[in-house]
Amino acid sequence: MAGCRKGGGAVQVVQAYRFALDPAPAQERALRSHCGAQRFAYNWGLARITANLAQRAAERSYGIPDGLLTPPASWSAWALRKEFNAVKDRVAPWWAENSKEAYACGLANLADALGNWRASRDGARKGPAMRFPVFKGKRAALSVRFSTGSFGLAGPDRRHVRLPRIGLVRTHESTRKLARRIAAGTARIRSVTVSRRRGRWQASFSVETDRAGHAPARPADTVGVDVGVKHLAVLSTGEMIPNPRPLEHALVRLRRLSRQAARRTGPDKRTGQQPSARWRKTQARIARAHARAASMREDGLHQLTTRLAATYGTVVAEDLYVAGMLRNRRLARRIADAGFGLLRRQLAYKTAWHGGRLALAGRFYPSSKTCSGCGAVKAKLRLSERTYHCESCGLVIDRDLNAARNLAALAGGTSSPSRGATLNEPAGNPGKTRPAGTGYRHGKTAPHTGDGQRPRRKARTA
């Protein structure tokens, strides 16, 4: 979801409708040609920018003032497109074979990449430093976006989509859900992106639609959600959602297929050896196994987050540093298989759709170490200790259920000793919650004070 705003009793959002395509052989060749045209335009523009920067570096060596600090106008998508149109007959005499939107898409992607790089270098973009754009090779992801021209849903059977210069392409599934919204006048297609993902061509429609403001079934209730590896989620109500572990179940087949691929003739860049047909067939089976696991993971998370957003008025979760958690080589695969980041993202926009609220506990809030009965905080709690034993009040409870109840108490404003300073945290409010979407991202360190502020290290002295 790109945006969301309320008005007239309905929530107006921008969401994607994705359909798997079933193109004919000629249509698939046309799709690959359009994706190649997008890549060509991107590389052409990047080559022009790189040459421009090299010229400026040479001018600086001759004492000419540096103008690199001011963004050149030629870096905008409009300027790049104007330059390309002036020379396309010379650099790409075959340009008429594809839609003009393919070249415009590549140049727009380049302009966005350059803008993100400059913003990151100037400190205007949060997150880790972004590198300068690099050229796309033939193995780059196949994708092209159409924002103008004749595109949309077509066919009386609601099983076709229309794409510029390609025509009607059949879909594997019905498009009636989006077709009904368009017919009712509550949705408008803005653009369509065609890409090859998980072994299939897919068309993703960016749609501006009005969603009816369905209030949660229990708007006054609050639920705490503690995610984990043993259970995908444990709710403060006592419900434990099992972890489907789709990748874990697919590993037996993936290992067998990997051994099979190793016995067959694969590509070799050093000798120029081409892969055999059997090797390609095995690689396609491996890709299908990974695609099935990813689809099962997304489906399970969608069912869980939809149920939570449609039931409870307030959902409280932890602000987990998933990128840091993946550095644990013993748990990285299982953490990635659970999809913690995807669960949080889905909760963020689905609670907004239903008029609810998603609250995020401080990243260093000791939800597992705190007793949900008396509020006492343990100094240390090993990961292997799955049952919480409180020395103060004698409470014996499942570790994850105890954490979920502490999270639910945060949004309710329940006061307890755990909201003060603890042995492993400085004074402050470790239980402070904040709205979703406001915080540190992409590896930024989160607070030791519970509100997202980690104290800076003192400079070393000689």
C-alpha positions as CSV (number, residue, x, y, z in Angstrom):
1,M,0.0,0.0,0.0
2,A,1.5,3.3,-1.1
3,G,-0.9,5.7,0.6
4,C,-4.0,5.9,2.7
5,R,-6.4,8.7,3.5
6,K,-9.9,8.9,4.9
7,G,-12.9,10.7,3.6
8,G,-16.6,10.4,3.4
9,G,-16.9,7.4,5.7
10,A,-14.5,5.3,3.5
11,V,-10.8,4.9,3.4
12,Q,-9.1,5.7,0.1
13,V,-6.0,3.6,-0.4
14,V,-3.5,2.8,-3.1
15,Q,-3.1,-1.0,-3.2
16,A,-1.9,-3.6,-5.7
17,Y,-3.9,-6.3,-7.4
18,R,-1.6,-9.0,-8.7
19,F,-2.5,-11.7,-11.2
20,A,-0.4,-14.5,-12.7
21,L,-0.3,-14.4,-16.4
22,D,-0.4,-17.2,-18.9
23,P,1.1,-15.7,-22.1
24,A,1.5,-17.4,-25.4
25,P,5.0,-18.0,-26.7
26,A,4.9,-14.9,-28.9
27,Q,3.6,-12.8,-26.1
28,E,6.3,-14.0,-23.8
29,R,8.9,-13.0,-26.3
30,A,7.3,-9.6,-26.5
31,L,7.4,-9.3,-22.7
32,R,11.0,-10.2,-22.6
33,S,11.7,-7.6,-25.3
34,H,10.0,-4.9,-23.3
35,C,11.9,-5.8,-20.2
36,G,15.2,-5.7,-22.2
37,A,14.2,-2.3,-23.6
38,Q,13.7,-1.1,-20.0
39,R,17.2,-2.4,-19.1
40,F,18.8,-0.8,-22.2
41,A,17.4,2.6,-21.4
42,Y,18.5,2.3,-17.8
43,N,22.1,1.4,-18.8
44,W,22.1,4.1,-21.5
45,G,21.2,6.8,-19.1
46,L,23.6,5.6,-16.5
47,A,26.4,5.6,-19.0
48,R,25.6,9.2,-19.9
49,I,25.6,10.2,-16.2
50,T,28.9,8.3,-15.5
51,A,30.5,10.1,-18.4
52,N,29.2,13.4,-17.1
53,L,30.7,12.8,-13.7
54,A,34.0,11.7,-15.2
55,Q,34.1,15.0,-17.2
56,R,33.5,17.0,-14.1
57,A,36.3,15.2,-12.3
58,A,38.6,16.1,-15.2
59,E,37.5,19.7,-15.0
60,R,38.3,19.9,-11.3
61,S,41.8,18.7,-12.1
62,Y,42.2,21.8,-14.3
63,G,40.9,24.2,-11.6
64,I,37.4,24.6,-12.8
65,P,35.0,25.1,-9.9
66,D,33.2,22.0,-8.8
67,G,29.5,21.9,-9.7
68,L,28.8,18.4,-8.4
69,L,27.2,19.7,-5.3
70,T,24.2,21.1,-7.2
71,P,22.0,18.3,-8.7
72,P,22.1,18.7,-12.5
73,A,18.8,19.0,-14.3
74,S,19.7,16.2,-16.6
75,W,19.3,13.8,-13.8
76,S,15.5,14.1,-13.8
77,A,13.4,11.5,-15.5
78,W,11.9,14.1,-17.8
79,A,15.4,15.4,-18.9
80,L,16.7,11.8,-19.4
81,R,13.7,10.9,-21.5
82,K,14.1,14.1,-23.6
83,E,17.7,13.2,-24.3
84,F,16.9,9.6,-25.2
85,N,14.2,10.6,-27.6
86,A,16.7,12.9,-29.4
87,V,19.2,10.1,-30.0
88,K,17.1,6.9,-30.0
89,D,17.1,6.5,-33.8
90,R,20.9,6.3,-33.6
91,V,21.5,4.3,-30.4
92,A,18.5,2.0,-30.6
93,P,17.2,1.8,-34.2
94,W,14.9,-1.0,-33.1
95,W,13.1,1.1,-30.5
96,A,9.8,1.0,-32.4
97,E,9.4,-2.7,-31.7
98,N,8.5,-1.9,-28.1
99,S,6.2,0.5,-26.3
100,K,7.6,3.9,-25.4
101,E,6.7,3.2,-21.8
102,A,9.4,0.5,-21.6
103,Y,12.1,3.1,-22.2
104,A,10.4,5.7,-19.9
105,C,10.2,3.1,-17.1
106,G,14.0,2.4,-17.3
107,L,14.9,6.1,-17.2
108,A,12.4,6.8,-14.4
109,N,14.0,4.0,-12.4
110,L,17.4,5.5,-13.0
111,A,16.3,8.9,-11.9
112,D,14.9,7.4,-8.7
113,A,18.1,5.5,-8.0
114,L,20.2,8.7,-8.5
115,G,17.9,10.7,-6.3
116,N,18.1,8.1,-3.5
117,W,21.9,8.0,-3.8
118,R,22.2,11.8,-3.6
119,A,19.8,12.0,-0.7
120,S,21.7,9.3,1.2
121,R,25.0,11.0,0.6
122,D,23.7,14.4,1.8
123,G,22.1,12.8,4.9
124,A,18.5,13.5,3.8
125,R,17.7,9.8,3.6
126,K,17.5,7.5,6.6
127,G,19.1,4.1,6.7
128,P,22.5,2.8,5.6
129,A,24.5,4.6,2.9
130,M,23.3,3.8,-0.6
131,R,25.9,3.1,-3.3
132,F,25.9,4.8,-6.7
133,P,23.7,2.9,-9.3
134,V,25.4,0.1,-11.2
135,F,24.7,-1.2,-14.6
136,K,22.1,-4.0,-15.0
137,G,23.2,-7.3,-16.5
138,K,21.2,-9.8,-18.5
139,R,20.5,-11.7,-15.4
140,A,18.7,-8.8,-13.8
141,A,15.1,-9.2,-12.7
142,L,12.7,-8.9,-15.6
143,S,10.3,-6.0,-15.0
144,V,8.5,-3.2,-16.9
145,R,5.9,-0.7,-15.9
146,F,3.2,0.9,-18.1
147,S,1.5,4.1,-16.9
148,T,0.0,5.3,-20.2
149,G,-1.5,3.6,-23.2
150,S,-4.1,1.0,-23.5
151,F,-3.9,-1.3,-20.5
152,G,-6.3,-2.7,-18.0
153,L,-8.7,-5.6,-17.6
154,A,-10.4,-7.0,-20.7
155,G,-12.5,-9.9,-21.9
156,P,-16.1,-10.9,-20.9
157,D,-14.8,-13.9,-19.1
158,R,-12.7,-11.7,-16.7
159,R,-9.6,-13.9,-17.5
160,H,-7.6,-11.5,-19.6
161,V,-5.6,-8.3,-19.2
162,R,-4.7,-5.8,-21.9
163,L,-1.1,-4.5,-22.2
164,P,0.3,-1.9,-24.7
165,R,1.8,-3.4,-27.9
166,I,1.2,-6.9,-26.5
167,G,-2.5,-7.2,-26.6
168,L,-4.8,-9.5,-24.6
169,V,-2.9,-11.8,-22.2
170,R,-4.7,-14.6,-20.4
171,T,-4.5,-14.9,-16.6
172,H,-4.3,-18.0,-14.5
173,E,-7.0,-16.7,-12.2
174,S,-10.1,-14.6,-12.5
175,T,-9.9,-10.8,-12.2
176,R,-13.5,-10.4,-11.0
177,K,-12.5,-8.9,-7.7
178,L,-10.9,-5.8,-9.3
179,A,-13.4,-5.8,-12.2
180,R,-16.3,-5.4,-9.8
181,R,-14.7,-2.5,-8.1
182,I,-14.0,-0.8,-11.4
183,A,-17.5,-1.4,-12.6
184,A,-18.9,0.1,-9.4
185,G,-16.7,3.2,-9.8
186,T,-14.8,2.7,-6.5
187,A,-11.5,1.9,-8.1
188,R,-9.2,3.4,-10.7
189,I,-6.1,1.8,-12.2
190,R,-3.1,4.0,-12.2
191,S,-0.4,1.8,-13.7
192,V,0.5,-1.9,-14.2
193,T,3.9,-3.5,-13.6
194,V,4.7,-6.8,-15.5
195,S,7.5,-8.8,-13.9
196,R,8.7,-12.4,-13.9
197,R,8.7,-13.6,-10.3
198,R,8.9,-17.2,-8.9
199,G,9.0,-18.7,-12.4
200,R,5.8,-16.9,-13.6
201,W,4.9,-13.7,-15.4
202,Q,2.7,-11.5,-13.1
203,A,0.8,-8.3,-13.7
204,S,0.5,-6.0,-10.7
205,F,-2.0,-3.3,-11.0
206,S,-1.6,-0.2,-8.9
207,V,-5.2,0.8,-8.0
208,E,-6.6,3.8,-6.2
209,T,-9.7,2.4,-4.5
210,D,-12.2,3.3,-1.8
211,R,-12.4,0.7,1.0
212,A,-15.4,0.7,3.2
213,G,-14.5,1.7,6.8
214,H,-15.4,-1.6,8.5
215,A,-14.7,-1.2,12.2
216,P,-13.1,-4.0,14.1
217,A,-15.4,-6.5,15.7
218,R,-14.1,-5.6,19.1
219,P,-12.9,-2.0,18.8
220,A,-12.3,-1.5,22.6
221,D,-10.2,-4.6,23.0
222,T,-6.4,-4.8,22.9
223,V,-4.3,-7.8,21.9
224,G,-0.6,-8.3,22.4
225,V,1.3,-10.2,19.7
226,D,4.6,-11.9,20.5
227,V,6.2,-13.4,17.4
228,G,8.7,-16.3,17.6
229,V,10.2,-19.3,16.0
230,K,8.5,-22.1,18.0
231,H,5.1,-20.4,17.5
232,L,4.6,-17.9,14.7
233,A,2.6,-15.7,17.1
234,V,1.3,-16.0,20.7
235,L,-1.6,-13.7,21.5
236,S,-2.3,-12.2,24.9
237,T,-5.6,-14.0,24.9
238,G,-3.8,-17.3,25.3
239,E,-4.1,-18.4,21.6
240,M,-0.9,-19.8,20.1
241,I,-0.6,-19.7,16.3
242,P,1.5,-22.6,15.1
243,N,4.5,-21.8,12.8
244,P,3.9,-23.5,9.4
245,R,7.6,-23.5,8.6
246,P,7.1,-23.7,4.8
247,L,10.8,-23.6,4.0
248,E,11.7,-26.2,6.7
249,H,9.2,-28.7,5.1
250,A,10.6,-28.0,1.6
251,L,14.2,-28.6,2.5
252,V,14.0,-32.3,2.0
253,R,12.9,-31.8,-1.6
254,L,15.4,-28.9,-2.1
255,R,18.3,-30.9,-0.9
256,R,17.5,-33.8,-3.2
257,L,17.1,-31.5,-6.2
258,S,20.3,-29.7,-5.4
259,R,22.2,-33.0,-5.4
260,Q,20.5,-33.8,-8.6
261,A,21.6,-30.5,-10.2
262,A,25.2,-31.0,-9.0
263,R,25.4,-34.3,-11.0
264,R,24.3,-32.6,-14.2
265,T,26.2,-30.4,-16.5
266,G,25.9,-26.8,-15.5
267,P,27.2,-23.5,-16.9
268,D,30.9,-22.6,-16.7
269,K,32.0,-19.1,-17.4
270,R,35.7,-20.0,-17.6
271,T,35.3,-22.5,-20.4
272,G,32.1,-21.1,-21.9
273,Q,30.3,-24.4,-21.3
274,Q,26.5,-24.2,-21.7
275,P,24.2,-25.9,-19.3
276,S,22.4,-29.1,-20.3
277,A,18.6,-29.3,-20.7
278,R,18.4,-31.6,-17.7
279,W,20.3,-29.1,-15.5
280,R,17.8,-26.3,-16.6
281,K,14.9,-28.6,-15.8
282,T,16.2,-29.3,-12.3
283,Q,16.8,-25.6,-11.7
284,A,13.2,-24.9,-12.7
285,R,12.0,-27.5,-10.2
286,I,14.1,-25.8,-7.5
287,A,12.6,-22.4,-8.3
288,R,9.1,-23.9,-8.1
289,A,9.9,-25.4,-4.7
290,H,11.1,-22.0,-3.4
291,A,8.1,-20.3,-4.9
292,R,5.7,-22.7,-3.2
293,A,7.3,-22.1,0.2
294,A,7.2,-18.3,-0.2
295,S,3.5,-18.4,-1.3
296,M,2.6,-20.6,1.7
297,R,4.4,-18.1,4.0
298,E,2.6,-15.1,2.6
299,D,-0.8,-16.8,2.7
300,G,-0.4,-17.8,6.3
301,L,0.7,-14.3,7.3
302,H,-2.2,-12.7,5.4
303,Q,-4.8,-14.9,7.1
304,L,-3.3,-14.1,10.6
305,T,-2.9,-10.3,10.1
306,T,-6.4,-10.0,8.5
307,R,-8.0,-11.7,11.4
308,L,-6.2,-9.6,14.0
309,A,-6.9,-6.3,12.2
310,A,-10.6,-7.2,11.7
311,T,-11.1,-8.3,15.3
312,Y,-9.2,-6.0,17.7
313,G,-9.2,-2.2,17.9
314,T,-5.5,-2.1,19.1
315,V,-2.7,-4.5,18.2
316,V,0.5,-4.2,20.1
317,A,3.7,-5.8,18.7
318,E,7.4,-5.5,19.3
319,D,9.8,-3.3,17.2
320,L,12.1,-6.1,16.3
321,Y,15.5,-5.5,14.6
322,V,15.1,-8.4,12.1
323,A,18.3,-7.6,10.2
324,G,20.3,-8.0,13.4
325,M,18.4,-11.1,14.4
326,L,19.4,-12.7,11.0
327,R,23.1,-12.5,12.0
328,N,22.5,-15.4,14.4
329,R,23.7,-18.2,12.2
330,R,21.9,-20.8,14.4
331,L,18.5,-19.2,14.0
332,A,18.8,-17.1,10.8
333,R,17.0,-19.6,8.6
334,R,14.1,-20.1,10.9
335,I,13.7,-16.4,11.6
336,A,13.7,-15.7,7.9
337,D,11.2,-18.5,7.3
338,A,8.8,-17.0,9.9
339,G,8.6,-13.6,8.1
340,F,8.7,-11.3,11.1
341,G,9.1,-8.2,8.9
342,L,6.3,-9.1,6.6
343,L,3.9,-9.7,9.5
344,R,4.6,-6.2,10.9
345,R,4.2,-4.5,7.5
346,Q,0.9,-6.2,6.9
347,L,-0.4,-5.3,10.4
348,A,0.5,-1.7,9.7
349,Y,-1.7,-1.1,6.7
350,K,-4.5,-3.6,7.6
351,T,-5.1,-1.9,11.0
352,A,-5.3,1.4,9.2
353,W,-7.8,0.0,6.7
354,H,-10.1,-1.2,9.5
355,G,-9.8,2.0,11.5
356,G,-7.7,0.3,14.2
357,R,-4.3,1.1,15.7
358,L,-0.9,-0.6,15.7
359,A,1.4,0.2,18.6
360,L,5.0,-0.8,18.7
361,A,6.8,-1.4,22.0
362,G,10.3,-0.1,22.4
363,R,12.9,-2.3,20.8
364,F,14.6,-2.9,24.1
365,Y,11.5,-3.2,26.3
366,P,12.0,-6.5,28.3
367,S,8.7,-8.1,27.5
368,S,10.0,-11.6,28.1
369,K,11.9,-10.7,31.3
370,T,9.0,-8.9,33.0
371,C,6.4,-10.7,35.1
372,S,2.9,-10.1,33.8
373,G,1.5,-10.6,37.3
374,C,3.6,-8.4,39.6
375,G,5.8,-6.5,37.2
376,A,9.1,-7.8,38.5
377,V,12.0,-7.9,36.0
378,K,14.6,-10.6,35.7
379,A,18.2,-9.6,35.2
380,K,18.8,-12.5,32.8
381,L,16.5,-14.9,31.0
382,R,18.1,-17.5,28.7
383,L,16.6,-18.3,25.3
384,S,16.3,-22.0,26.3
385,E,14.0,-21.2,29.2
386,R,10.6,-21.6,27.6
387,T,8.7,-21.3,30.9
388,Y,8.8,-18.1,33.0
389,H,9.2,-18.6,36.8
390,C,8.7,-15.4,38.9
391,E,10.7,-15.4,42.1
392,S,8.6,-12.6,43.5
393,C,5.0,-13.8,43.1
394,G,5.6,-17.4,42.1
395,L,3.9,-17.1,38.7
396,V,4.6,-19.9,36.3
397,I,3.6,-19.2,32.8
398,D,4.7,-19.8,29.2
399,R,7.4,-17.4,28.2
400,D,5.8,-16.2,25.0
401,L,2.4,-15.8,26.6
402,N,3.9,-13.8,29.4
403,A,5.5,-11.4,26.8
404,A,2.2,-11.1,24.9
405,R,0.4,-10.1,28.1
406,N,3.0,-7.5,28.9
407,L,2.7,-6.0,25.4
408,A,-1.1,-5.8,25.7
409,A,-0.7,-4.0,29.1
410,L,1.4,-1.3,27.5
411,A,-1.3,-0.1,25.2
412,G,-3.8,-0.2,28.0
413,G,-1.7,2.1,30.1
414,T,-1.4,-0.4,32.9
415,S,1.1,0.8,35.5
416,S,3.6,-1.7,36.9
417,P,7.1,-1.6,38.2
418,S,8.4,-2.9,34.9
419,R,7.8,0.5,33.4
420,G,10.7,2.0,35.4
421,A,14.4,1.5,35.1
422,T,15.7,-2.1,35.1
423,L,19.0,-3.7,35.7
424,N,19.8,-3.9,32.0
425,E,18.3,-0.5,31.0
426,P,18.9,3.0,32.1
427,A,16.3,5.2,33.7
428,G,13.5,6.2,31.4
429,N,10.3,4.6,30.1
430,P,11.2,1.2,28.5
431,G,7.5,0.5,28.0
432,K,6.8,3.5,25.7
433,T,4.9,2.6,22.6
434,R,4.8,4.6,19.4
435,P,2.7,4.5,16.2
436,A,3.9,2.1,13.5
437,G,6.0,3.5,10.8
438,T,7.9,6.1,13.0
439,G,11.2,4.8,14.0
440,Y,14.6,3.5,13.0
441,R,14.9,1.5,9.9
442,H,17.5,-0.4,7.8
443,G,19.8,-1.2,10.6
444,K,19.7,2.0,12.6
445,T,20.3,1.3,16.3
446,A,17.3,1.5,18.5
447,P,17.1,3.0,22.0
448,H,18.4,1.6,25.3
449,T,15.9,4.1,26.9
450,G,12.9,2.4,25.3
451,D,12.0,5.2,23.0
452,G,14.4,4.6,20.2
453,Q,17.5,6.4,21.5
454,R,20.8,4.6,22.1
455,P,23.4,6.6,24.0
456,R,26.4,7.5,22.0
457,R,29.7,6.0,22.9
458,K,32.3,8.3,24.4
459,A,35.3,9.1,22.4
460,R,38.4,7.2,23.3
461,T,41.1,9.1,25.0
462,A,44.8,8.5,24.7
